[in-house]
Amino acid sequence: MQYNKHPLFFDKDLLQVAEALTSLGYGSDSRFAPTLDLIRQKQDEQHRWKLEYAYGSKTWGNYGMRGKPNKWVTLRALRVNKKAYSTL
């Protein structure tokens, strides 16, 4: 469940769970800190996040290449960080 992927389907990824928890106000909960650390560790030197899972031909659109920085994953990770750290 820790893949960063886009678009979202029936299976969940770490960012989707983190988005839900921060939206519910759990961003400052100490039990959530390891998840935030893991998300931060996945950030590259240019402050972007890579697409870790691609659906390939299972979707109608092209959402990026696996292993490459991805604007949608980066946007989602930045939103999680913003919500988590704005509640401190």
Buried (B, 14 or more C-beta within 10 A) or exposed (E): EEBBBBEEEEEEBBBBBBBEBBEEEBBBBEEBEEBBEEBEEBBEEEEBBBBBBBEEEEEEEEBBEBEEBBEBBBEBBBBBBEBBEEEE
